[in-house]
Amino acid sequence: MEANRVMELKAVNIQAGYDKKMILHGLDVTIPQGKISVIIGANACGKSTLLKTFARLLHVKSGEVSLNMQEINTYPSKRLARKLGLLPQSPIVPEGISVYDLVSRGRFPYQGFLKGMTEEDHKAVLEAMEIMNIVDLKDRFVDELSGGQRQRVWIAMALAQRTDILILDEPTTFLDISYQVEILDMLTDLNHKYNTTILMVLHDINLSARYADYMFALKDGRLISQGTPEEVIQEETIWKVFSLTCKVMKDPVSQSPFIIPIGRHHHV
């Protein structure tokens, strides 16, 4: 893979929701280019809805989402898929599909009508698998793999698209801590090596602060705070966003902010 081109992904005063229920209320969000950005917030605050609007899976009711200063709805589907990749929350594994075949589906935006895989397609698939360290699994069935292995396969499929921007909705959910760190380390390697802009939703605040260059904190479909982890992870902000009393300290490993929840049965 070559280093990705810098592309701006931006939402201006967007409102979005499902049927008549509004979830996002006048959000202005610009994703830092070539950086890792993480969205945090309580359940049902609009995190996944925001990702869906960026990926054009959900059209905004008002406002505008743009990619490289072009309104995102004007992009032909395959052209958009060459610039922006999405790993949704809890994707469904097709029955009886091998690792190689699933990763190969990431090449669909580059294939013509009724045309098979090209040499370039196979090269992109193999390279994505090498990045995620799953080449030795290529002939295995995906539904036989562990949760961590399966997640690496899904990310490899997104990488095979060779997009400038990668959007991931809770890529570490349901994984044990070792797999969570492994996935986030691999995404950081990808960002550093190829300048890929990464936007993801994470539930673990401390891991978010450790791996993010930039953070967005949402509550009830509104942006409460944005900035570096040091700017966002503050006791007052955590209370506003999660209704959680905590102490913020410095992570002894990464020097990033680290929260310690207090709870009702403990006092400081």
C-alpha positions in Angstrom: 0.0 0.0 0.0 1.1 3.5 -0.8 0.6 6.4 1.7 -3.0 7.6 1.4 -3.9 11.1 0.1 -5.1 13.6 2.7 -8.9 13.9 2.4 -11.2 16.0 4.5 -14.3 14.5 5.9 -16.7 17.0 7.4 -20.2 17.4 8.8 -21.8 20.9 9.0 -24.9 21.5 11.2 -26.3 18.0 10.5 -29.5 16.6 11.8 -30.2 13.0 11.4 -32.3 10.2 12.8 -34.7 7.4 12.0 -38.2 8.0 10.8 -39.4 11.0 12.8 -37.0 10.5 15.7 -34.0 12.9 15.6 -30.8 11.5 17.0 -28.2 14.1 15.9 -29.0 17.7 16.6 -27.0 20.3 14.6 -23.5 18.7 14.8 -20.5 20.4 13.3 -17.6 17.8 13.1 -14.4 17.9 11.1 -12.3 14.7 11.2 -8.6 15.5 11.5 -6.8 14.3 8.4 -4.2 11.5 8.7 -5.0 11.1 12.4 -6.8 8.6 14.7 -10.0 10.0 16.0 -12.3 8.4 18.6 -15.9 9.1 19.4 -17.0 8.4 23.0 -20.3 8.7 24.7 -23.0 6.8 26.6 -25.2 4.2 24.8 -27.7 5.7 22.4 -26.0 9.1 22.3 -25.6 9.1 18.5 -22.1 7.7 18.0 -23.1 5.0 15.5 -25.6 7.3 13.8 -22.8 9.8 13.2 -20.7 7.1 11.6 -23.5 6.1 9.4 -24.0 9.6 8.1 -20.3 9.8 7.3 -20.5 6.5 5.5 -23.7 7.5 3.7 -25.7 4.7 5.1 -28.0 7.3 6.6 -29.0 10.5 4.9 -29.1 13.7 6.9 -32.4 15.5 7.4 -30.6 18.8 7.2 -27.1 20.1 7.0 -24.3 18.6 4.9 -21.7 15.9 4.9 -18.8 16.5 2.6 -15.7 14.6 1.5 -12.9 16.7 0.0 -15.3 19.7 -0.1 -17.7 17.7 -2.3 -21.2 16.8 -0.9 -21.0 13.1 -0.1 -24.3 12.3 -1.8 -22.9 13.3 -5.2 -20.3 10.6 -5.2 -21.0 7.5 -7.3 -21.1 4.5 -4.9 -18.0 2.7 -6.2 -16.0 6.0 -6.2 -17.0 6.6 -2.6 -16.1 3.1 -1.7 -12.6 3.7 -3.0 -12.1 6.6 -0.7 -13.9 5.6 2.4 -14.1 2.1 4.1 -16.5 1.1 6.8 -16.5 -1.7 9.3 -19.9 -1.8 10.9 -20.8 -2.9 14.4 -21.1 -6.8 14.7 -21.0 -7.6 10.9 -22.6 -10.9 9.9 -20.3 -13.6 8.6 -21.6 -15.3 5.4 -22.0 -19.0 6.0 -19.2 -21.2 4.8 -16.9 -18.4 3.5 -13.1 -18.7 3.7 -10.9 -15.9 5.1 -9.4 -15.2 1.6 -12.8 -15.0 0.0 -14.2 -12.6 2.6 -11.2 -10.3 2.4 -11.5 -10.4 -1.4 -14.9 -8.7 -1.1 -13.1 -5.5 -0.2 -12.1 -5.3 -3.9 -15.6 -5.0 -5.2 -15.4 -1.2 -5.8 -12.5 -1.9 -8.3 -14.2 -4.7 -10.3 -16.0 -4.2 -13.5 -19.3 -5.8 -14.5 -19.0 -9.6 -14.7 -15.2 -9.3 -14.3 -13.2 -11.5 -11.9 -10.3 -10.7 -9.6 -7.3 -9.1 -11.3 -3.6 -9.5 -10.3 -3.8 -6.2 -8.6 -6.9 -7.3 -6.7 -5.1 -10.4 -5.4 -2.1 -8.3 -4.5 -4.2 -5.9 -2.5 -6.0 -8.8 -0.6 -2.7 -10.5 0.3 -1.2 -7.2 1.5 -4.2 -6.5 3.7 -3.9 -10.0 5.2 -0.2 -9.5 5.8 -0.9 -6.2 7.6 -3.4 -7.9 9.9 -1.2 -11.0 10.3 -3.8 -13.5 9.0 -2.1 -15.0 5.9 -1.8 -18.3 7.7 -5.6 -18.3 8.1 -6.5 -17.7 4.4 -8.0 -21.1 3.8 -9.9 -21.3 7.1 -13.6 -20.7 7.3 -14.3 -17.4 9.0 -17.0 -18.9 11.3 -14.4 -21.3 12.8 -12.2 -18.5 14.0 -12.0 -16.9 17.4 -13.5 -13.4 18.0 -10.1 -11.7 17.8 -9.1 -13.5 14.6 -12.5 -12.8 13.0 -12.2 -9.1 13.8 -8.8 -9.0 12.1 -10.3 -10.6 9.0 -13.1 -7.9 8.9 -10.5 -5.2 9.2 -8.4 -6.8 6.5 -11.5 -6.7 4.2 -11.8 -3.0 4.8 -8.0 -2.5 4.2 -8.3 -4.4 0.9 -10.4 -1.4 -0.4 -7.3 0.7 0.0 -9.2 3.7 1.1 -7.9 7.0 2.4 -10.4 6.9 5.3 -11.3 4.0 7.5 -14.4 4.1 9.8 -14.9 1.5 12.5 -17.8 1.1 14.8 -16.7 -0.5 18.0 -13.9 -2.7 16.5 -12.9 -4.1 20.0 -16.4 -4.9 21.4 -16.7 -8.4 22.9 -12.9 -9.0 22.7 -10.7 -9.7 25.7 -8.2 -7.1 26.7 -5.2 -8.7 24.8 -7.2 -8.7 21.6 -8.4 -5.2 22.1 -4.8 -3.9 22.5 -3.6 -6.0 19.5 -6.3 -4.6 17.2 -5.7 -1.0 18.3 -1.9 -1.5 17.9 -2.5 -2.8 14.3 -4.7 0.2 13.5 -2.0 2.6 14.9 0.6 0.8 12.7 -1.7 1.3 9.7 -2.1 5.0 10.5 1.6 5.6 11.0 2.7 3.7 7.9 0.1 4.7 5.4 -1.3 8.0 6.8 -4.8 6.5 6.9 -7.4 8.7 8.5 -9.1 6.5 11.1 -12.4 7.3 12.8 -13.8 4.9 15.3 -16.2 4.4 18.2 -14.8 2.9 21.3 -16.4 2.2 24.7 -13.3 2.0 26.8 -12.4 5.6 27.7 -8.9 4.8 28.8 -8.0 2.9 25.7 -9.6 5.7 23.7 -7.4 8.3 25.4 -4.3 6.1 24.9 -4.7 5.5 21.1 -6.5 8.7 19.9 -4.9 11.8 18.5 -8.3 13.5 18.7 -11.5 12.8 20.5 -15.2 13.7 20.2 -17.5 13.4 23.2 -21.3 13.1 22.4 -24.3 13.3 24.6 -27.9 13.1 23.4 -26.8 13.8 19.8 -24.9 16.9 20.6 -21.2 17.5 20.8 -20.1 18.2 24.3 -16.3 18.4 23.8 -13.7 17.8 21.2 -9.9 18.0 21.1 -6.9 16.1 22.2 -7.4 13.4 24.9 -6.0 15.9 27.4 -8.6 18.4 26.4 -11.5 16.0 26.4 -10.8 13.6 29.3 -11.5 15.9 32.2 -13.6 15.1 35.3 -16.3 17.7 34.5 -16.6 16.4 30.9 -16.9 12.8 32.0 -19.7 13.8 34.4 -21.5 15.7 31.7 -21.2 12.9 29.2 -21.6 9.8 31.3 -23.0 11.1 34.7 -19.9 9.4 36.2 -17.9 10.8 39.1 -14.2 10.0 38.5 -10.7 11.0 39.1 -8.4 11.8 36.1 -4.8 10.8 36.4 -1.9 10.2 34.0 -1.5 6.8 32.4 2.0 5.6 33.7 2.6 3.8 30.3 1.4 6.2 27.6 1.2 9.5 29.7 -2.3 9.9 28.3 -5.3 10.8 30.6 -6.6 7.9 32.7 -9.9 7.8 34.5 -10.6 6.1 37.7 -14.4 5.7 38.4 -15.5 6.4 42.0 -19.0 4.9 42.3 -21.4 5.1 45.3 -19.5 2.7 47.6 -16.1 4.4 47.5 -15.1 7.9 48.6 -12.1 10.1 48.0 
